[in-house]
Amino acid sequence: MVETKILTVYEVADFLKIHFNSAYELIREGKIRYIKVGRQIRIPESYLQEFIERGGTN
């Protein structure tokens, strides 16, 4: 089984050095893919890597 690191929005914001509201905005705009666990938003590390590789665009 491959272990995938799952990040919170706050962890993503910290990694990207942006405010957490900006991270939520990127998610709402569909620029960063995410999954929901109950009512909580989680971002697999691979989704964040995709965002970075695209240069932060759709």
ABEGO torsion letter per residue (X at the ends): XBBBBBBBAAAAAAAAGBBAAAAAAAAAAGABBBBBBEABBBBBAAAAAAAAAAGGBX
